[in-house]
Amino acid sequence: MTINDLHGKRRKRSESTRRMVVAAMLSAITAVLVFTPIGMILLPPPLPAVTTVHIPVILAALVEGPVVGMTVGLVFGLCSLIRAWESGMVGLTLFFRNPLVSVLPRLLIPLTALGIYLLWKKLFRSRSIVSQIGAGVAAAFGTLTNTVGCLGMILLLYGKDLNELLNGIIAAGGADSAYSDRAAAWLVAAVGLPNGIAEMIVAAILVPVLKAAVDALQRRSGRKTAGFAQKERSK
């Protein structure tokens, strides 16, 4: 075995250790955001409160790649599942007791965000502020995946039951049938649209700032083992 082989094995071990540490750290942050009020940003009325729980998932994917991103996304989904069962909440939160609603869409967040980011970097080769704009765009699409995925699964799995329930309520108010036929979709849109837009804006602002800080820290540390994003940038 040559010296280069030894260096190569040592580098791989170092990279694996770093990925595990980053995954554990961001997973812990995700759990804290899910189970405490820290994960909510209260905006001035009438703007809705927005969640930031998905931001560590997106950051994990952009910094360390799809495996770490999906690991943190899985933690996000499992924490949402546990919280839905233990909190006794009402409303749309009840549907998050189904893993297809609470877990599956969260596994797609890092894949969407990373795919958009890598596509952006192919279209714009600049390493300056353009890369940070790409991180913002990727964060917005990752957030959109979370919103559309969760609410879409609710409509797909429970749309009929939810519609029947709402029809009984709407009938008392004399609403016309055109509205009643789409009651579930209207409710989901009314809840998801303002929150989804607000969360996309917040993620598009925060993720590039956090990613720039992580990239600067890695450069300052002088590590020989670059993160996923740095490797992709060098290609």
C-alpha positions as CSV (number, residue, x, y, z in Angstrom):
1,M,0.0,0.0,0.0
2,T,1.4,3.4,-1.0
3,I,1.4,6.6,0.9
4,N,-1.2,8.0,-1.6
5,D,-3.5,5.0,-0.7
6,L,-3.1,5.7,3.0
7,H,-3.9,9.4,2.4
8,G,-6.9,8.5,0.3
9,K,-8.3,6.2,3.0
10,R,-7.7,8.8,5.7
11,R,-9.4,11.4,3.6
12,K,-12.4,9.2,3.1
13,R,-12.7,8.4,6.8
14,S,-12.4,12.1,7.5
15,E,-15.2,12.9,5.0
16,S,-17.4,10.2,6.4
17,T,-16.9,11.5,10.0
18,R,-17.6,15.1,8.9
19,R,-20.8,14.0,7.2
20,M,-22.0,12.1,10.2
21,V,-21.2,15.1,12.5
22,V,-23.0,17.5,10.2
23,A,-26.0,15.2,9.9
24,A,-26.2,14.7,13.6
25,M,-25.9,18.4,14.3
26,L,-28.5,19.5,11.8
27,S,-30.9,16.7,12.8
28,A,-30.6,17.9,16.4
29,I,-31.4,21.4,15.3
30,T,-34.4,20.2,13.3
31,A,-35.8,18.3,16.3
32,V,-35.5,21.4,18.5
33,L,-37.3,23.5,15.8
34,V,-40.1,20.9,15.6
35,F,-40.7,20.5,19.3
36,T,-40.3,24.1,20.4
37,P,-41.7,27.5,19.4
38,I,-38.2,28.4,18.1
39,G,-39.2,26.9,14.7
40,M,-41.9,29.5,14.1
41,I,-41.3,33.1,13.0
42,L,-44.2,35.4,14.0
43,L,-44.8,38.0,11.3
44,P,-46.8,41.2,11.8
45,P,-50.6,40.7,11.3
46,P,-52.2,39.8,9.0
47,L,-49.2,37.9,7.7
48,P,-49.1,34.3,8.8
49,A,-46.5,32.7,11.1
50,V,-44.0,30.7,9.1
51,T,-42.0,27.6,10.0
52,T,-38.2,27.4,9.6
53,V,-37.9,23.6,10.3
54,H,-37.2,22.7,6.7
55,I,-34.2,25.1,6.5
56,P,-31.7,22.7,8.1
57,V,-32.8,20.0,5.6
58,I,-32.1,22.3,2.6
59,L,-28.8,23.5,4.1
60,A,-27.7,19.9,4.7
61,A,-28.4,19.0,1.0
62,L,-26.6,22.1,-0.4
63,V,-23.5,21.7,1.9
64,E,-23.1,17.9,2.2
65,G,-25.1,16.4,-0.6
66,P,-28.2,14.2,-1.0
67,V,-27.4,11.5,1.6
68,V,-27.0,13.9,4.5
69,G,-29.9,16.0,3.2
70,M,-32.3,13.0,3.1
71,T,-31.1,11.9,6.6
72,V,-32.0,15.3,8.1
73,G,-35.2,15.3,6.0
74,L,-36.1,11.9,7.5
75,V,-35.6,13.3,11.0
76,F,-37.8,16.2,10.1
77,G,-40.5,13.9,8.9
78,L,-40.3,11.5,11.9
79,C,-40.4,14.4,14.4
80,S,-43.5,15.8,12.6
81,L,-45.1,12.4,12.9
82,I,-44.3,12.1,16.6
83,R,-45.5,15.6,17.3
84,A,-48.8,15.0,15.4
85,W,-49.5,12.0,17.6
86,E,-48.5,13.4,20.9
87,S,-49.8,17.0,20.7
88,G,-53.5,16.3,20.2
89,M,-53.8,19.1,17.8
90,V,-56.8,19.6,15.6
91,G,-57.3,20.8,12.0
92,L,-54.9,19.8,9.2
93,T,-52.3,18.8,11.7
94,L,-54.2,15.6,12.4
95,F,-53.4,14.3,8.9
96,F,-49.7,14.4,9.7
97,R,-50.2,11.3,11.7
98,N,-49.9,9.5,8.4
99,P,-46.2,9.0,7.4
100,L,-47.2,9.6,3.7
101,V,-48.1,13.1,4.7
102,S,-45.5,13.9,7.4
103,V,-42.4,11.9,6.2
104,L,-42.5,11.2,2.5
105,P,-42.6,14.9,1.3
106,R,-39.8,15.8,3.7
107,L,-37.5,13.2,1.9
108,L,-38.1,15.1,-1.4
109,I,-37.1,18.5,0.0
110,P,-33.3,18.0,-0.2
111,L,-33.5,16.2,-3.6
112,T,-35.5,19.1,-5.1
113,A,-33.3,21.8,-3.6
114,L,-30.0,20.2,-4.5
115,G,-31.3,19.4,-8.1
116,I,-32.2,23.1,-8.6
117,Y,-28.9,24.3,-7.1
118,L,-26.8,22.0,-9.3
119,L,-28.8,23.0,-12.4
120,W,-28.3,26.7,-11.5
121,K,-24.6,26.2,-11.2
122,K,-24.4,24.6,-14.6
123,L,-26.3,27.5,-16.2
124,F,-24.3,30.2,-14.3
125,R,-20.6,29.3,-13.8
126,S,-19.8,32.4,-11.7
127,R,-18.6,31.7,-8.2
128,S,-19.6,35.1,-6.8
129,I,-23.0,36.3,-5.7
130,V,-24.7,34.3,-8.5
131,S,-24.0,31.1,-6.5
132,Q,-25.8,32.6,-3.5
133,I,-28.7,33.6,-5.6
134,G,-28.8,30.0,-6.8
135,A,-28.9,28.9,-3.1
136,G,-31.9,31.2,-2.6
137,V,-33.7,29.8,-5.6
138,A,-33.0,26.3,-4.5
139,A,-34.3,27.1,-1.0
140,A,-37.5,28.5,-2.4
141,F,-38.1,25.4,-4.5
142,G,-37.3,23.1,-1.6
143,T,-39.8,25.0,0.5
144,L,-42.4,24.7,-2.2
145,T,-41.8,21.0,-2.3
146,N,-42.6,20.8,1.4
147,T,-45.8,22.8,1.1
148,V,-47.1,21.2,-2.1
149,G,-46.0,17.7,-1.0
150,C,-47.7,17.7,2.4
151,L,-50.9,19.5,1.3
152,G,-51.1,17.5,-1.9
153,M,-50.9,14.2,0.0
154,I,-53.7,15.4,2.3
155,L,-55.9,16.1,-0.7
156,L,-54.9,12.9,-2.4
157,L,-55.5,10.6,0.7
158,Y,-58.2,12.5,2.6
159,G,-59.7,14.9,0.0
160,K,-63.0,13.0,-0.2
161,D,-63.5,12.7,3.5
162,L,-62.5,16.3,4.2
163,N,-64.8,17.5,1.4
164,E,-67.8,15.6,2.9
165,L,-67.0,17.1,6.3
166,L,-66.8,20.6,5.0
167,N,-69.9,20.2,2.8
168,G,-71.9,19.7,6.0
169,I,-70.6,22.9,7.5
170,I,-70.9,24.9,4.3
171,A,-74.5,23.7,3.6
172,A,-75.6,25.5,6.8
173,G,-74.4,28.8,5.3
174,G,-76.1,28.2,2.0
175,A,-73.0,28.2,-0.2
176,D,-73.5,27.3,-3.8
177,S,-72.6,23.8,-5.1
178,A,-69.6,25.0,-7.2
179,Y,-67.9,26.1,-4.0
180,S,-69.0,23.0,-2.0
181,D,-67.6,20.6,-4.6
182,R,-64.2,22.0,-4.1
183,A,-64.4,22.7,-0.3
184,A,-61.4,20.7,0.6
185,A,-59.2,22.2,-2.1
186,W,-60.3,25.7,-1.1
187,L,-59.5,25.0,2.6
188,V,-56.0,23.6,1.8
189,A,-55.3,26.5,-0.6
190,A,-56.4,29.1,2.0
191,V,-54.2,27.6,4.6
192,G,-51.2,26.6,2.4
193,L,-50.9,29.5,0.0
194,P,-50.1,32.4,2.3
195,N,-47.9,30.3,4.5
196,G,-46.1,28.7,1.5
197,I,-45.3,32.0,0.0
198,A,-44.1,33.5,3.2
199,E,-41.9,30.4,4.0
200,M,-40.4,30.5,0.5
201,I,-39.4,34.1,1.0
202,V,-37.9,33.4,4.4
203,A,-36.0,30.4,3.2
204,A,-34.7,32.2,0.1
205,I,-33.2,34.8,2.5
206,L,-31.9,32.6,5.3
207,V,-30.4,29.7,3.4
208,P,-27.9,31.7,1.3
209,V,-26.7,33.5,4.4
210,L,-26.3,30.3,6.4
211,K,-24.6,28.6,3.5
212,A,-22.2,31.5,2.9
213,A,-21.3,31.3,6.6
214,V,-20.6,27.5,6.4
215,D,-18.5,27.9,3.3
216,A,-16.5,30.6,4.9
217,L,-15.9,28.5,8.0
218,Q,-14.7,25.6,5.9
219,R,-12.3,27.8,4.0
220,R,-11.0,29.4,7.2
221,S,-10.5,26.0,8.8
222,G,-8.2,25.0,5.9
223,R,-9.6,21.5,5.7
224,K,-8.3,19.2,3.0
225,T,-11.6,17.4,2.8
226,A,-14.0,19.8,1.1
227,G,-17.7,19.6,1.5
228,F,-20.1,18.4,-1.2
229,A,-20.9,21.9,-2.4
230,Q,-17.2,22.8,-2.6
231,K,-16.4,19.7,-4.7
232,E,-19.3,20.5,-7.1
233,R,-18.1,24.1,-7.4
234,S,-14.6,22.9,-8.4
235,K,-16.0,20.8,-11.3
